[in-house]
Every structure is written in C-alpha cells, then in structure tokens.
Amino acid sequence: MRYTLLALLTFTFAFAHARTFTKGFVQIRPDQRLWVEQRKALNGKPTIVFLNGLTWSTREWQPLVEALDLLDSDLGIVLYDMQGMGETLLDKKPVTWDIPFDAQIRDLKSLITKLNLQGPKVLAGLSYGGAGVLDYLALYPDDFDKGIAMSPFLARLPDQDRWIRGMIEYTRQMQPWNTSTDDELYDFYLRQLVFTTYPSAEPVVLENPYKLEAVYRMVKGAKDFKAVDIATKLPKGKLHLMSGEFDPYVSVDWQRSFWADVPEKTRASFIVFRDTSHKLPQERPDFTAAWLLQIVRNNPDLQKGLTFDGDPVAGTAKSGDITIPMHQESFRGYILRATSKSL
C-alpha cells in the first residue's frame, strides 16, 4: 500500500507540472496557414521544433512529449502540421495540387520567422520530417543550434523504386504507342503504389477521405530528394542521427552509408536503437526523450561524431569505452506511465 501511494504521489507530482500548449493556426502568407501547437521555453531552456513523419500529425508526437515532460517540463516545444497533414490538411481539403518538398522547407522558414523563437533552438524530425531537418540545416545553417534526424528519408525507397521502374519498362514493351514521358509514368505508378500498399502499411492514412491523396502528393514532391547531395552542405557539428536497428523503410545500413558521406566535422552523434523499427518516438518514447535530453544538455561525448549502440532495455548508450547511463531518466518516464495506466 505504501509503495502504491508513493507511486501515485510521484505520478501526480510529475503531471502537475505538465504545461499546456497554445494551439491554433498561424498565417505564414496570405494563401497559407499552418496548424501549430506551442509552449514556450522556461528558464533559458531550448525549444525543440518537431517535424512530422509522412503520415503523422501533431497527435503522434504525444508519447514523446509526455516523456519529455517527465524529464524536463521547462523545454519549449513546437509541433505543427505541414501542408497535407493533420489540421492543416483539413483546413484546405481536398488537396488537388502538388506539394513539392522544397515548398515544405520554405513554409517552415516562414513559420520560424513568424514565431520569433527566443533562446537555443533544436530542429528534430522523423522520416519525411527527418529529411526536412537535413534540408533545412543545409539551406539555413544558422537558424538552429542542433538538428536531430530520426530515421530520415534519404532518397527514393529502393523496393518501391524498382517496382515502379519495372512497370515503366513493362509499359514501354506492351504499349509502344504510349506518349507519356518516363516521369509521367513514374508518377502514375507511384500513385497506384501509394493507394494500394500504404493503407495496409500505415492504416492511419485512412483516418479521413483526404489523407491518402495528400500523402501521394507529398511522396511525389519528395521523390527527387537525395540526402547524399546535401551531405557536404550541412553545418559543422550540428547533425545528430538516430536509427532503429530493424527499420524496414530506411535500413540502418543505408543510414550508416549516409553517415559515412557526411564530413567528419559535420557529425555530432549517431545512435542505433536496439530492437527498434522506424518510429522511434512512438516505439521508444522514454529512451528517445532521454537521448534528446543528452543532446540538448550538450553532453560533450555527443559532439565527437561517435556512433552509439543504444540499448533501451538496459537504458544505456555505448561507443567504445564510453557509456552514457540513461536508465534513471528513461525508466522514470516508463515507470510513471505504467503506474498511471494501472491506476
């Protein structure tokens, strides 16, 4: 009984300090506004701006936000829905226009200018958003103190690209009279692939009747992005890369290859989460939060370009003779959340 009461008091104390977000649309230009959820940093702490994964909205970040709250509720946080995502999508439904990837980056630049964030700033993103981190850092290297790319999209996914190119070749053989260009055929088969395979791989694309088309428009708009092309343009010492050991979309070997292409002076840290797939913030929110804290608190070992073996079970990150214990921080969040569910 005593331990249950202690856990309850600890849980209540932790969540009593959780802070609310200001939510609403921010007009970034006359014809475009973005849905934003923001809380300001306190006591000189950094603000982390999160970039959604391809099929995400601000909602999917909640497990990580809760985990961060338990560790440091003074952190500033900005969540927002890009064009084609979440509340921003529903604001201008349906999407009947293309969404170029570089347009998303320009929108982010306009949003950052509009918000006029004060103090240290960190840009973090997952997958499609991870690619956004890379591209933004290359274009605007002075806007953020650090960039964190989680399982970033690096280029056209090899399996999808091979299937589409095979279908283009088949079309050329079976329909020699077809006047469509290869690029037009690529987009045609890309749309088929998105509409037939994404609902089973990512059921969230069916949450409203407009989302699947919007996802296609974003995939189409990012199909020419190649992270390797901007690797040498990234600012010195700002890039932190995070990967899941069993990522089915952007394999850890592919991310290691990209990391090797990044100049040594640019690399800050690279961590691979054991027994983890693609969506690190959802699969390992407490361990992800603990690692983010190591980054924003300027752990000097995370400025040496080292590659870490992250063990969410043991609560440690190791690189050679260096061991960073995160057990207390990551497991405090896990225990408190487990306690809240049992209550």
RAMOUR-V683900 format. One record per backbone hydrogen bond with DSSP energy under -0.5 kcal/mol. CO is the residue of the C=O (numbers start at 0). NH is the residue of the N-H. If there is no record, write none. Layout:
CO&NH  CO&NH
//
This chain:
0&4  1&5  2&6  3&7  4&8  5&9  6&10  7&11  8&12  9&13  10&14  11&15  12&16  13&16  14&17  20&22  21&37  23&35  25&27  25&33  28&31  31&27  31&28  33&25  34&80  35&23  36&78  37&21  38&76  41&44  45&75  46&48  46&121  47&49  47&77  48&123  49&51  49&79  50&125  52&55  56&59  57&60  58&61  60&63  60&64  61&65  62&66  63&67  64&68  65&69  66&70  67&70  67&71  71&74  73&41  75&47  76&38  77&49  78&36  79&81  80&34  81&84  84&87  84&88  85&89  86&90  87&91  88&91  89&92  93&95  99&102  99&103  100&104  101&105  102&106  103&107  104&108  105&109  106&110  107&111  108&112  109&113  110&114  111&115  111&116  119&46  120&144  120&145  121&48  121&123  122&147  123&50  124&149  125&128  126&130  126&152  127&131  128&132  129&133  130&134  131&135  132&136  133&137  134&138  135&139  139&142  145&122  146&148  146&239  147&124  147&149  148&150  148&241  149&126  153&226  156&160  157&161  158&162  159&163  160&164  161&165  162&166  163&167  164&168  165&169  166&170  167&171  168&172  169&173  170&174  174&177  180&184  181&185  182&186  183&187  184&188  185&189  186&190  187&191  188&192  189&193  190&194  191&195  192&196  192&197  193&197  196&199  196&200  197&201  201&204  202&205  203&206  204&211  207&210  209&213  210&214  211&215  212&216  213&217  214&218  215&219  216&98  216&220  217&221  218&221  218&222  219&222  220&100  221&224  225&228  225&229  226&229  226&230  227&230  229&232  229&233  230&233  234&237  237&146  237&239  238&267  238&268  239&148  240&270  241&150  242&272  243&246  248&250  250&254  251&255  252&256  253&257  254&258  255&259  256&260  257&260  257&261  258&261  262&265  262&266  264&236  265&238  267&303  267&304  267&305  268&240  269&307  270&242  270&272  271&309  272&244  272&275  275&245  277&279  278&281  278&282  279&283  281&284  283&287  284&288  285&289  286&290  287&291  288&292  289&293  290&294  291&295  292&296  293&298  294&297  298&301  299&302  300&303  305&269  305&307  307&271  307&309  308&310  308&317  309&273  309&311  310&314  310&315  314&325  314&326  315&310  316&323  317&308  318&321  320&322  321&318  322&324  323&316  325&329  326&330  327&331  328&332  329&333  330&334  331&335  332&336  333&337  334&338  335&339  336&340  337&341  338&342
//
